[in-house]
Every structure is written in structure tokens, then in C-alpha cells.
């Protein structure tokens, strides 16, 4: 993995990736995946993943393929790994929040989030970012689980 100063082309590409992230549908999809989507089991994950054509299925696929494309640019040398890691925590967070389910996901979809996983394997800064974000994801997963357990049930007085 190439280390060192980013080039002008790297800067232009990272800004383009940021610009693409602001597109309205991708912004909504990212908000849903990062904030609202907390599958506790592989079955909950696959309920969305396998519901082709549904809005949430489209959002999940859009976000994952966006970050896989970006990681692929890094892996193929088109974008500085250090710059990518410095500028993006979201793909590491999404991977971390899905990590407890990855063995079951990979049993059915072996290449799921494979470019991000490969980036973490070959880049020490990416691995360090992932480990830091994994801790944050675990705290948020616990908070989400607590909120879910204590939510008002249908018909229950609030």
C-alpha cells in the first residue's frame, strides 16, 4: 500500500467522493444505514438485503456499493489510502456495526464488504481507524438495543 503525501489528483478525487455523498438519495440512504439500521441478527439483515426493490434494500445496496467502490479506488492505487482513512469514518463504522453478523452474511454472500475488509488488512491506518470506530459502534449498538427494549409497544400508553 502506497504511503506518503497525497497528490493533487488524490485531493480532487476525495472531494469528488464527498460531493457524491451529498446527493439527496445517497444522503438519505446513508442516514438510514448509519443511524436507523441496527440488525441484531443475520435474519434481520437478510430481511432487508433480500427484499429486492424495497426502498430500504435499495438504500443498503447503494451505501455498501458506494463505500466498496471507494475502497476499491484505494486498493487499486487511484486514491491515497492515508487520505481516504483521514477523510472517512463512515465506511469503517458501517462495517463495525455489521461485524457481529459478518460470519453469517459471508456464509451466504462471501464477498460482502470485501474491499473494505481488504483495505483494513493491507493498511495499518485503516486497521487502526476500524478498531477505534468498532468501539464506538459497540457503544451505539448497546444504546440502540436499550432504546429498542424500552420503546412503547403498539397500544401501550406513552
Secondary structure as UniProt FT lines:
FT   HELIX           8..21
FT   HELIX           24..31
FT   HELIX           32..36
FT   HELIX           42..49
FT   TURN            52..53
FT   HELIX           55..75
FT   TURN            76..77
FT   HELIX           81..87
FT   HELIX           90..98
FT   HELIX           99..101
FT   HELIX           102..108
FT   TURN            110..113
FT   HELIX           114..122
FT   HELIX           124..149
FT   TURN            154..155
//
